[in-house]
Amino acid sequence: MARIALVTREQIAEKEKPAYDAFMASRAGRPNIGPYTLLLHMPEMAQRLEALRTYIRDEASLPQKLQELVMISVAREMGCAFIWYAHAAAARKAGVRDDIVDGIREKRAPANLDPDEQTVVDFTRELLQNRKVSRPTFDAATARFGQRGTMTLTNLIACYAVLAYNMNTYDLEAPVHATERALP
């Protein structure tokens, strides 16, 4: 059970109901689990964060496979069970090898990554562990993905870190996944 009750429309201040309604419409009325059930206590913020998340996810400078690899790396580094729940199977489906997903879950250094995969894992880990990236890691990302791709990578990590901070702060539990083991 989360530390705060999940919000309903009736609990939202009248002046925030248009933002709540717009957000719910944008998500086809489905934020019944996950971070937005918490963030909707502040509907305008939820709407803006979702706009950023969808903008970054639609950015072509970082392929879907690498985006999913970033998301499971964020989940593991931040111990966020819900992001893991939402993205481990999606990472496999996007083409991230099983041994890589399993290795990240178990906090093992993934082996035999291709150069793009190694770059995003190193970048994600450095940014979250050190709150910055080294010049060699930055240069590797820029060489692989260009300036735009590196900006996409940085902000994808940041966006999912914001979600993880909220879910971890409010102790949002992840449902049991049909095919994926939970984070230890």
N, C-alpha and C positions, 0 to 999 in steps of 0.2 A: 504494500500500500504506500503510495507516495505521501510525502510529508505535508502536502497541501491537497485539499480536495480538487478534483478535476472540475473545471469551470463549466457552467451552463450559461446559456443566453440570459436567463432570468437573473443571474448574479452580476451581470455586466452593467455598469452605469449607463444610463440612457444615452449620454453623449457619445459613448463608445460602441453602441450597438451597430451603427452603420459599418464601422471597421470590422466588427465581429462578423456581421452578415456577409460582407464582401470577402472576408477571409474564408468563411465556411463555403461560400459559393465557389471560390477559386479551387478549393480542395474537394469539390463535389460532396460537401457535407460529411467528409470522412475522417476528420481528426479525432477519432474516438479512442485512439491509443497513441502513445509516443509523445515527443517533446511538445507538440503544439497543444496538447491537452493542458499542459502547464502554462505555456507562453500565452495562451489565450486569456489569461488573467489581465494581460496588457495587449488587447487586440491590435492596436496600431503597431506595436513592436513586432508582434507575431507576423503581421502582414508584411512589414518591411524586411524582416529576416527571411521569410519565405520568398520574397521577390529576389533577394540577393542569392539565396540558395538555388533557385531555379535558373537565374541568370548564369551563375557559375556552372551549373550542371549542363546547360545548353551550349557552353563555350566549346568550340571545336579545337582549340589549341592544346587540349589535353584529352586524349582518347578515353572513352568510357571504361575500358579495362583498367587504365591507370588511375582514373578517378575512383573506381571501386577499391583498388589497392590502397589508395590514400585513405579512404574512409575506414577500411578495416585496420589500417595502421594507426589512425587517430583513435579508433575504438580501443585498441590494445594499449596504446601509450597512456590513455586517459582512464583505462579501466571502465569503459562505458558499455555495459551489457546491452543496452538497447540499440546502440549504433551497430554493435556486432550482430545482434539479432536481425537487424534490418538489412545488413549488407554482406554478410559472409557468403550466403548462397548466391547473392547477386554478383559477387566478385567471381565466384566459380563460373557462373553462367556467362560472364563477360570475358572469360578466358584466362583468369588467374589460376595457375595450376593448383591442384589439391595440396601438394606438399608445401607450397608457399602459404596458402591460407592456414593450414594446420600449424606450420612453423610459427607464423605470426601469433596465432592463438596461444601457443605454448611458450611464447617469448623466446623462441630459438631464432638465431640469426638465419634468415632464409638463405639457402644455398642455390647456386646456379641460376641466379636471376639474370634476365637479359639486361643490357645496359639501361634501358628506359625504366624498367622495374627497380633496378638497384638505385637509380637516381631518385625516384620518388620516395622509396622507403628511407633512404639516407636523409633526404631533405625533411621529410615528415618527422622522423625521429629527432633529428638535430633541432628543428624548430621547437618542438614540444618539450624536449628535455633541457635545452639550453636557452630557450626564448630568442634564439637567433640562429643563423646558419653561417658556417665558416665560408671563407672566400672560395676554397676548392669546391665545396658542395654547391654554392651559388653558381660558380662558373660552369660546373657540370650540368646543372639544370638549364642554364641559359644556352649552353652549347646544344643541348638536346631539344629543348622546347621553345627557344627564343625568348624574347622579353615578355611577350604576351602570355606564353605558356607558363613561364615562371611566375608571373603575376597571378595567373589562374590557379596554379599549384598553391601558392602562398595563401590565397584567399579561400580556396577550398578547405585547406587545413584549418584556417581561422574560423570559418563558418561552422564546420563540424565540431570544432573545439567549443564554440559558444553553445551549441546544442548539448554537447557532453557536459559542460560545466553546469548547465541547468538541470539536466537529468540526474547528474551525480549529486548536486546540491539538494534537490528535492526527492532523492532516493526513488526515482522512477524505476520500477522493476520491468524487466523484459519478459514477454511471454515465452513459453517453451516453444522452440522452433521445431518444425516437423522433421528437418533433416540435419540441422547444425547443432553441434555441441555448444553449450554456453561458455562464456569466458570463465576460466577458473577463478 
